[in-house]
């Protein structure tokens, strides 16, 4: 935040070409004279510096003696010991030339570094309205120097009014180098290219109050002013997804270009319901994050599902959660949700086969890299005439997830079967057992004779179920002898 008028103020009190206020004051201190008041040389009227110091200001008996006498036209100037003094206002090249009847003073422009800065504390001025100093128009007019301060700094003594501006050093401390007025902190992920104060000052009641976004500025007198954060934009009545697009949904509408430097370690961990989300699973229903279509399809959770817990992370420069779903984290890029779902579900379904008297392959028909005869993802097997729906059909409804699903049930069932005593699950291939040795179709219930009860309690086929094929070593290898390891692997059970 560097209004042009603040720069003008600093320049108005800055050095002349060659004149250095700080060195001048130092020399006076050395001589025991003391620092001169600004009004000793500069005339102030209604907040403006009127005119410019002339010879009468510098050449007095108390300062630099008698004023110089102009020579005849064409004669050389006799500056002598006053060469440095004259060069404070007049170009040195002109001082070396014959007198031409006029010797212009360089006031302005200025060539030396500024001798003064502007010291403005927003906290000290918190009682005033922001628009007393800041013009919200797209192309604000440039008021005269100090014009915005006169309303308060008039020396009237009225309540809330401050001292007159004749005491310059109250606001303009001495400075060297390249002094800066109060300004916003360095731009990092800038939205300034597309942001318009004019639009935000008229579109909503909240937008007309600068404090809606810039409240922290009122609480500091520092030179570096805090910038608004993403959380300031996401307040109710602003970019909350209702009054205006949500900050978590349309990043590129504001972040249109990359900053000069952007270094962030991209998170790569896939989202898991287990671990740090375990408490959320216990305290929230599934449809708090996942919407369910009328056909029972579970929708992928959007950003809104994450903001309750991770609102702060959406505004961080180095977010930690984006990589759970997206290919990148930078808000000016088109972020694609490209993290595929895990092959194995973290949940598991409870199903009573006695209530589902259908052909097994109605549900068990998929083969994947890690599973045989898996049921399709979603509720494709559960939809049909007289079956489950979202709002009708037999209970449980699709929107009542915990009617069928339980967290961790699938892994429990997998471990129970895979590492059961004498398990043949690792070596068994259903594809090789769908038909009998004489090429007849083999029904699932020929082996799975007991399907009643909870899924975890359903018994795996016992050895007698294999005898019709593995009985004499002719149709298939015998179950007795030295071939046990062909089915019974030696995998260790989990600890």
N, C-alpha and C positions, 0 to 999 in steps of 0.2 A: 504494500500500500504506500505509494509514493506520489501523492498529488503534486501536480506541477507547481502549485503555489508554494509548497513547502521548499521546493528547490529554489524558487524565486526568493523566498525569505532568506535562505542561507546565502544566496548570491548577493542579495542586497546588503548583507552585512559582511560579505567576503572581502578578500583583498583586492586592491586596485592592481593594475598592471605594474608589478614591481614593488608595491607597498605590502608590508607584512605587519599586521597588527600585533602579532605575538612578539616579534623582535622589537617593535617600537615600544611595547609595554615593558619588555625586559630592560631596554636601555634606560627607560624612565626610572625603573626600580633601582637599577645600579646607581643612578645619580641621586637617589633618595627622593625623587619627585612623587612617586606613586602612580598608580594606574589612573588614566583619565576616564571620565565618564563618556559614554558614547555621544551624549548631547554636546560635549565640548567641541566636537568637530561636525557632527551630523545634526541637521534640523529635522525634527519629527512633527508631523501634523496629521491628526486623524488616522494614525496607524501607518502613515507613509513617511519614508525618508525623502524630504523635500530638497531638491537641488543637489549640489555636490560641494565638498570642501574646496575652497579656493585659497589663493595666496593669503588672504586675511586670516584664514584659520591657522596656517602653519607659521607665518612670519610675524611673530610678535616678540616683544622684549623678553617674555617668559619662555619662549620656545626657540624658534630658529632665527631670531633677529629681524633685521629690516628686510622688506621684500626686495626682490631683484629688480633692477632697472633695465628696461628694454633698450637694447642698442639700436643704432641706426640700421635701416634696411640694408642688407648685404654684408653687415659686419658680423663677425663671429661672436657667438654667445660666450660671455665670460662667466662660466659656471664655477670654475675653480673648485674650492673645497665643497661646494654644494652639489657636485656632480651626482652623488648617490641620492641626495634629497630630490633633485629635479627629476631623476629617472624613475622615481616612484609614480609619477603621473605622466611624464612626457617620454616619448620613445627616444631611446639613446641615440639612434641614428639621426633623428632630427636635431638633437642637441649638438651634433658634430658639424652640422651644415650652417652656412651663413643664414642670418636671421631673415626671414621672408615676410615679416610684418605680422605674423600670427603663428603661435605655437600650440597646436591642438593637444588636449589632454585625453588620454585613453581611459575614459570613464563612462560606461563600460566600452568594450569588453574587458574581461578579466583574464589574465594569463597565469597568475599564481594559483597555487592550491588554496582552497577555501580556509579561512581562518576561524570560521564559526560554524556551528551545527545548529540543529533545531532539537530541543529537548521537550518532548511532549508526552505526558503520561495519561493514558486513557483512563486509568483508575482514578486519577485526580479530577478528571472531567466526566466521570460516570453519570453525574446528575443531568448532563445535557443530552439532547437528542442527537443521534448520529448524523441526521440530515442537516444539523446546524453547520457541520463542516464538510460532509460528504454529499456530493451531488450524484444522485442515482441515475441521471439521464445517460443515455448511450454515449452522447458526445457533450459532456458537461462544459458549460462556459467557464472561462478562467477568471475568477474574481480577482480584484486588485490585491496586492500584497497586504496581509493582515486584515483584509475586509471581513473574513469570517470570524475573527477574534474580537472585533470592535464591540460586538453586542454585549460582551461580558467584560472585556478588559478596557473599560472606559474611565475607570477611576472615579466613578460617581459615588461609590460607597453604598449603593443600593444592595439589598439582600441578594447574595449569590454573585455579585459582581466583583471582579478582581481588580488588582491595581492596573493603572494605565500602562500602556506599552512603551512609555518613555524609558523605562528601566529595561533596556534590551537584554542584558546578561541574565535576567531571570529565566528566559526561555532559550537564549542563544549562548551556550557555553563555548569556550575556545576549543578549537579542534585543529588537528593536523592531518595530512594525508588526504584521504577521500572520505570525509565524514558522511554518514548516511542518516536520513531521517528515519523515524519508525517505519518498518516495512514488514510484510508478512514473511514468515519463515520460508526458507528456500523451497522452490517448487520441486516436487518429486514425481508423483503420479498426477500430473496437471490435468485439469478439466477446463482451464481458462479459455481454450480455443473455442469451445462451444457454449460456455456459461454466459448468461446474460443477466446482469442485475436488474435491468429494466423489466424483463419478463417475470422475474421472480418477485418483483416489487408490486406487481399488479394482479397476478393470477390467483393469489390466495391471501386471506387475512393475515396468516402467519408470515407470509413472505414480505409484507410491508414493514415488519419489525426486524431491523438488522440483527437484533439479539437472538432471533431464531437460529441463526447460523454462527454468528460472531460473538456469542456471549462471553467466551473466555477472554476476549480482548479487553473487555471492561474491567477485568480483574487483574490487569498487569500494567506496570509502568515501564516494562522492558522495551528495548529498541526492537528486538525480534518478536513479532506478534504471531500468535498461534493461528494456524489455518483451520478452516472447518474440516471435519472428518466425515467419513461415510455415515457414521451414526447420526450426525447432525442432519443429514438429508433424509434419513429414514424415519423421522419423527411422524407422529400421527397428524394427518392433514397435509402432509407433504408427499415424499416418495415412499409411501407405505403400501403401494399396490392398489390403493383405492382412489385417493385423490389424484395421484400421479403414478407412473410406472415405478415398480419397486426397484430399489438399488441392487437387489440380489438377482434381478432378472434381465436387465438390459445394460450391461456394463459399457458396451461400445457406444451407447448413445451419449455418454459423457466423456469417456476415456477414448479419444480418437487417435492418439498417437503415443508412441513409446517415449519415455524420458531418455535423457542422455545416457544414464546408467541404470541398469536394472539387473541385479544379481540376487537370485533366490534359489535355494535348493528345492527342487520340485518334489513334493511328496508323492510317493508311489504306492503307499499301502492301500490295499483294497478295503472297501467298507465291510465291516463284519458286525453282526448283531451281538456277537459274544464280546467278552472283554469289557471295555469302558462303556459299552452301550447296554450292558446287562441290566443295570438299574432302570434304564429307560424302557426296556422290554417289560419289566415287571410293573412299572407305574403307568404305562400307556397302552391303549388298545392298538392293534395293528393299523386300523383305519385312521388313526391319528396322523400317520405318515403316508399310508398307501390308500389311495382311492380305489374303489371297486366298481367296474363297469356293470351295466345291467346283465351282461352275460357272465359275470363273475371273474373277469380278468383283472388281475392285480396291476395297478399302475405304478410305474417307477416313482419313487418319492422325489419331489422337486425341491428347490431351495427353501421353500416355505417350511418344509418339515425340519430343516436343519437350523433355522434361525432362532428357534426358542432356546437352544443351548449354545449355538455357535455364532450368534449375531456379531460378536466382536471380531471373529476371525474373518468375516466377509470384508471388513475394512482394514485388515492388516496388510502391510507391505509384503510380508512373508507368511501367507496363509498356510495352514497345516492340513486342511481337509479337502481342498480342491482336487488333489490327485486321487482321492478315493473314487472319483467318477470321471474326471476330466483329463484331457491330454496335456493341459498346461494350466498356469495360474494367472498369467498376465491379463488384466481386465480389458486391454485394447485389442486382444486377439479374439477370434471366434472360437470359443471354447466348446469342444465337442465332447459329449459324454461317451467315451469310447472304451471304458473299462467293462469288459464282459462280465456277466454274472458268474459266480463260482460254479464249478461243475457239480459240486455236492451241496445240497441244501443244508442250512443250519437248523431247519425245523424238521418236523416229521408228522405224518398224518396218522390219526387213529381211525381205524375202519373195521366195522363188523361185517365179515364176509357173509354171515347168515342173513343179513338184511340186504345184501347186494347179490342176488342170485342171477348173475350174468355170466356170459362166457368170459373166461379169464383174459383172453386177448382183447376184450373191449377196453380194458384198462392197461394191461401189461403188454406193451407192444413195441417199446423203443429199446434200441441197443446203443449205448454210448461207449466212449473209450474206457469208462470205469464201471459201467453197470450193464446188466443184461435184463431184458424185459422190464425196463423202467416205465413208470407211468409218465404221460406227457406233463410238461410244465403247465402250471396253471390249473384251471378247472375244466379243461376240455373233456375229460372223461366223466365229469359229474353233471354235464348239461344234457338235457334231453327231455322227452315227454314224461311227465310224472317224476322227474328228478329235481335236483336242487336248483334254485334260482336265487336272485338277489333279494327279491321281495315276496316270493311265493314258493310253492313246492314244499316238500317235507323238510323239517328242520334237520340239521342247522342251516341257516341262510349263509350265503357267501360272505356277507358283511360281518358275520359273527365268526371270526377266524379261529378263535380258541375253541370253537365247537368241534373242530377236527384236528387242529395243528397244535403242536407243543414244541417249544424251543429245546433243541438238543435230542429230540426223540430219534431222528434218523441216525445220528452217530451212535446212539445207544444200541439201536437195533443192529447196525452194521457190526459193531464190536461184539455184540452178543452172539451173532451168528458166525462171524469170521473167525473168532478165537474160541469158539466153543470146543469142548473136548472132542477129539477125533473129527473135527470139521473137515469137509471136503470142498468147501466153498471156493477156495482159491484155485483149485484145479478143475472144477466142474464147469462144463460148457453146455449151456442149454441148446445152442444151435445143433449140437451133435446128438441131442436126445429128443428131438421133436418127432422122430419117427422110429418105429420098431425095426428090428433087424429084417423083417420081411416087408419093409417099406409101407407100413400102415401108420397113419397119423396117431401120435401118442398124446392122449389128453393130459392136461396138467394134473388133474385129480388122480391120475394113475399113480403118481408119486406123492403128490401133496394131498394125502387123504384126510388130514385134520387141519381145517381152516377156521374153526370157530374160536371165539375169544379175542383178546387183545393181540395186536400184531406182534408185540414183543414175546408173547407167550405161545405163538403158533409154532408147533414143533417142526423141525426140518425132517425131510423123509428119512426113515430108518432103513437099515440094511436090507430087510426083507423086500422093500420097494424096488430094489435093484435086481433081485433074483430072477424075475422073468426074462431078463436079457443076459445078466452076468451069472448064469447058473452052471454052465457046463464047459465054458471056455471055447465054444464053437461060434455062437453068435457074437460074443464079446469076451474079453478076458475074464477069468474066474475071480470070484471075491476071496478065494482062499489061495494060499500058496505064498509066493514071494513078491507079489505085485502090489502090495498095500500102498507103497509110496507113490503109485500112479494117481492115487486120489487123496491120500492123507499126507499133506505137506508138513514140513517141520518148522513153520513159522512160529516165532515166540509170541506168547500172549502179551498184551500191553500191561505195563505196570501201573 
